[in-house]
Amino acid sequence: MAGFFGLFNYEKEGRGVYPDEPPKGAFLTFFSILGRKFWKICTINIMYVLLSAPAFVLAFFAAPLFLQSMLPSLSTDFLIQVFNESGVVLKEGVTLLEYVSYQISQMYFVTAILLVGLSLIIVAPVHAGVVFLLRNYAREEHAFVWMDFKEHARKNWKQSLGVSLISLLFLVIFIFNYAFYDGSNLVQSDLLRIVLKTAMVLAFVIWCIMQMYIYPMMVTFQLSLKQLLKNSLLFTLIRLPFNVLILLLSFIILCAFPAIMLLLGYGFSVFVAIIWYACFALAFNLYLTTFFAWRGLDRFMLQRVEEEETSEASDEASATDEPSTEDEDETEEEQPSKEQRQKDWQKSPNNA
């Protein structure tokens, strides 16, 4: 039996992409690719979750610090008071303290997934390899899931590790600085406190958006770490409204939807949240951000490189068309025509 009830049969040919097919808009292209690659994206998600286990462990320990810095009033006593006032009816045998502890643990779990999903805490080579696969899907090219993943995880491990360490350091600085500005007595002015906290949040949002561009550029171009950071910042700023929208969609995918499923507390909703994370959410979010980033890279980088190469080729052709000074004494009849010289230049193996 090929695959699992035919679902994971990678030898089976799909619909394919035809060269004469009219171009689609970004929206239709996104869902067209998603439909064709759905099961492979699910496979990539499972692979990503398994290989990123150390990142999830670290993120789970970082989640309480992150939540406490953002929501300093969040505590067991505070939630008990909130649930008491809201009149929550609990199942028989479940105390309010147990219920609150369960809710807090769910918050930590969802926050940990969010930190990994936003590329703030990752296993760097794994992340780079997966982004390469999804970048190929975004530009409608084939990729061998395991072989291409291994090759590009190994090829980009140094740069990806450097970026991931910078990202982890940035997260630590954000957590402690935000908590300091929020609770320190050294900042006396409320206005100054608000300004500093707002600046930290804006820097955090910008850094999260930059992650959308860093890894697709890393697996596509040969750039230094400094160039990766500079270019990703430029893309963040020039496409800011769309970037913020994509970041909000990432928050819904990674946090809002599964948090609602977990908060409902029903067996089926909890099962949906677990399957959502384990089989789909992380790779789907990376596909979303990589698809969006790739369209920007193609427009502002690749197309410009192609235009420059075309311009250089045209300049060479023009130079070839100019008559040599050695041939000035030749009569007009003896000189080849312009059209003939262009044909000869195109047939030359050095200009193929």
Secondary structure, DSSP 4 states (H G I P E B T S, - for coil): --TTTTTT-TTS------TTSPP--HHHHHHHHHHHTHHHHHHHHHHHHHHTHHHHHHHHHHHHHHHHHH-TT-SHHHHHHHHHHHTPPPPTT--HHHHHHHHHHHHHHHHHHHHHHTTSS--HHHHHHHHHHHHHHHTT----HHHHHHHHHHHTHHHHHHHHHHHHHHHHHHHHHHHHHHH-TT---HHHHHHHHHHHHHHHHHHHHHHHHHHHHHTTS---HHHHHHHHHHHHHHTHHHHHHHHHHHHIIIIIHHHHHHHH--HHHHHHHHHHIIIIIHHHHHHHHHHHHHHHHIIIIIHHHHHHHHHHHHHHHHHHHSPPGGGTTS-TTTSPPHHHHHHHHHH-GGG-
